[in-house]
Amino acid sequence: MSISPEASIGQNDVPSQRRADERSAAERAVRLLPLVRQATERLDHVVAGLGEDAVHQPSGLPGWSRAHVVSHLARNADGLVNLLTWARTGVEHPMYASNADRDADIEEGAGRLAQVLIEDLRASSDRFMAAAAAMPELAWSSGVTARRPVPFPAANIPSMRLHEVWVHLVDLDAGVTFADVPQDHLEHLVAEAVTRHINRPDGKRVRLTVELPGDRERVWDLVNGRDDPRHDVSGSAAAAIAWLTGRSDGDGLRGDVPVLPAWG
Ligand SMILES: O=C(O)/C=C/C(=O)CC(=O)C(=O)O
């Protein structure tokens, strides 16, 4: 009797499990792309409405004008395209040549006219969406690193971009707040913001309970395996995102809300 390769491998062994994991990573990434598109359209609309004077006024971020924020969002899209290219080709493409190059590009870009900023933002967002749409299924499972030296699967990249777009839309200080984030985006934003606080050596031991649409709650433990007293914090997703990203001191959250280490 001959045994087909499929039958001899079996459903529960490592190759088929790996294939299932790869498929689910790709599905997770691709599911987020319409949300990224929706957030990007909101961003385009807000930036297009600013005008020459307002775009060069201060943003909500210390030392940055709105033009710095727009310029940063455009370069972030390009940096994430580099990571997608790395995942797709296997050839290392760092997000930025260096932190100094990143900062210099943002600074230089911030001096441009509003129309140039708008067009640069649109073109870079389009490049990001095109690169994400062209990813082969398997490439979403390839490991890359961004600015922090922590490897992660490329499947996380759409969530990173979604987070970046919404948080900086709020930073533009042009009328959008975290309360404007659509319900189906909220959990992704909290999950992404939490990743920057997981097991940081300077982090706080926090159990964060977040209220989500549909009367759901989700719990995150920011730092595990430490003996220090645990801070139990709870509240809305919008308040949690603002706190986790350093955009609030925890306004609207309940419990023993500690000061978190700086966002970054
Ligand atoms: O997750 C990381 O390691 C890095 C994220 C970023 O660098 C996001 C930015 O601040 C940026 O693109 O400049």
The ligand as an SDF file (V2000), in Angstrom:
LIG
                    3D

 13 12  0  0  0  0  0  0  0  0999 V2000
    7.9860   49.4020   17.0890 O   0  0  0  0  0  0  0  0  0  0  0  0
    9.0990   49.9130   16.8870 C   0  0  0  0  0  0  0  0  0  0  0  0
   10.1660   49.3700   17.1940 O   0  0  0  0  0  0  0  0  0  0  0  0
    9.2010   51.2120   16.2360 C   0  0  0  0  0  0  0  0  0  0  0  0
    8.1510   51.9290   15.8840 C   0  0  0  0  0  0  0  0  0  0  0  0
    8.3960   53.1900   15.2720 C   0  0  0  0  0  0  0  0  0  0  0  0
    9.5120   53.5180   14.9710 O   0  0  0  0  0  0  0  0  0  0  0  0
    7.2880   54.1050   15.0340 C   0  0  0  0  0  0  0  0  0  0  0  0
    7.8700   55.4490   14.8540 C   0  0  0  0  0  0  0  0  0  0  0  0
    7.9870   56.2150   15.7910 O   0  0  0  0  0  0  0  0  0  0  0  0
    8.3920   55.8010   13.5410 C   0  0  0  0  0  0  0  0  0  0  0  0
    8.0730   55.1570   12.5370 O   0  0  0  0  0  0  0  0  0  0  0  0
    9.1470   56.7810   13.4540 O   0  0  0  0  0  0  0  0  0  0  0  0
  1  2  2  0
  2  3  1  0
  2  4  1  0
  4  5  2  0
  5  6  1  0
  6  7  2  0
  6  8  1  0
  8  9  1  0
  9 10  2  0
  9 11  1  0
 11 12  2  0
 11 13  1  0
M  END
$$$$
